[in-house]
Amino acid sequence: MKSYKQVAGLLSVAGLSLALGACSSASAEPFEIKWGETECEVCKMKIMDEQFAAEAIMENEKGYAFDDIGCLMRDWYPEQKEDDIAAMYVKDFNTKDWVELDEAMFVYDKESKTPMAYNILSFAKEADAEAYMEENGGEMMDFDQLKDHTWERGEMNMMMDGEGSMDGMDQDSEMDMEMDTEEEGQ
């Protein structure tokens, strides 16, 4: 039979473990991205397109935001120790809800347009990924396959606005704006 001190000690350790576990999971929740203001940790572009965003939260509670899954998985993730990462999240392409990266399904679609042209879309449900592929084509992947992906970039058809974010202007309209500004200054 165990003594009172042994039982009390075991209960204390169990309680402390539960308390630390609760703190750890709370710190690994997705953090707020200020759309159009927060910069991608890797490419320094302003994060504009919600359905392509990704995040990583470290055990020390530091968070990193990414404008494209490729920035997270190709450039940032290989340089990290997995034990230091508390959680990683991606946005569901359809709902724009956060999904834990290791629970998401991914579609590589060469024809899709993502901010950094890695052309990977994320989905919370496999059925949604399949529905996307039926309509648009592509190749489905899980987290392990995503880690082994080749990360070739497609064409980037967007322009920089000079401040690290993309805009929808074409070259002619940007030139027209610069000419209008110069004329106003005369």
Secondary structure, 3 states (H helix, E strand, C coil): CCCHHHHHHHHHHHHHHHHHHHHHHHHCCCCCCCCCCCECCCCCCECCCHHHCEEEEECCCCEEEECCHHHHHHHHHHHCCHHHEEEEEEECCCCCCEEEHHHCEEEECCCCCCCCCCCEEEECCHHHHHHHHHHHCCEEECHHHHHCCCCCCCCCCCEECCCCCEECCCHHHHHHHHHHHHHHCC
